[in-house]
Amino acid sequence: MKWRWFVNKQQTIGGILLLLCLAAGPVSAQEFGEDKGLVWSKLKGLEYRLKAGLNIGGTAPLPLPVEIRKIEGYNPLLSVSIEGNVVKRIAPKWAILTGVRLENKGMSTKARVKNYHIEIDNRNNDGSTSHVTGVFTGRVKTKVRNSYVSIPLMVAYKPAPRWEIKMGPYLSFLTNGTFNGNAFDGYIRENDPTGEKIEVTSAVYDFSGELKRVNWGINLGGEWRAYRHLNVYTDLAWGLNPVFKKGFESIAFNLYPIYANIGFGYVF
């Protein structure tokens, strides 16, 4: 299973590099004459970019609730993004940027919690499983891996010839989502803190079906023109609506996707 995961990730990274090479091929011939379409685009103030990067961050509550007593582990997972942008110059230092971004946002965390409201499937001593809702004290390990098609719309400003600052909203459509985990080394009191105490040595939870299909938020970032056709960039995507559907109560607080994206881009 681990080998298959590794191969899939290598195929993903290889696909990104292949796309960049294919995109770079026609433009590398500029020393012999530019493509008529690119010349027309430049005359109209249009620029095209192809970007690849990594998302690093988490799906987290704001602020950190008192129920979470300690973060004992964090793994950002491998979360790749591929993005195509169209940039329209509206003034010498100002532009409008939009495009389409295919991305993964993921993380794995381990935390120690107290009176943490949750629904779990608890494994009993006789091997059977019982569904319990209540407040849990112990340890939880959560894994999030979501895939999105995102559409940014940003205003870009060039404070210097090689630098660009961007800001604006984005809209994301969930194409595949996973939110699950384990609870262990503790106990749960059924329904409320005064309910029946049930020991928890091994329990699971899965809220993947409760994830929202549409998310939105704010993008803030910058790009640096390293070479004529190469940009290095970093963006922060801060989700402003919770990842779970309205009415979801299995977790007592809202979670928001907050991720930084770091990568490079080819400028046509």
Helices and strands as residue ranges (DSSP letters): H 2-27, G 28-32, H 36-43, E 46-60, E 68-75, E 80-91, E 94-123, E 129-160, E 163-190, E 197-200, E 203-206, G 208-210, E 214-225, E 230-239, E 256-267
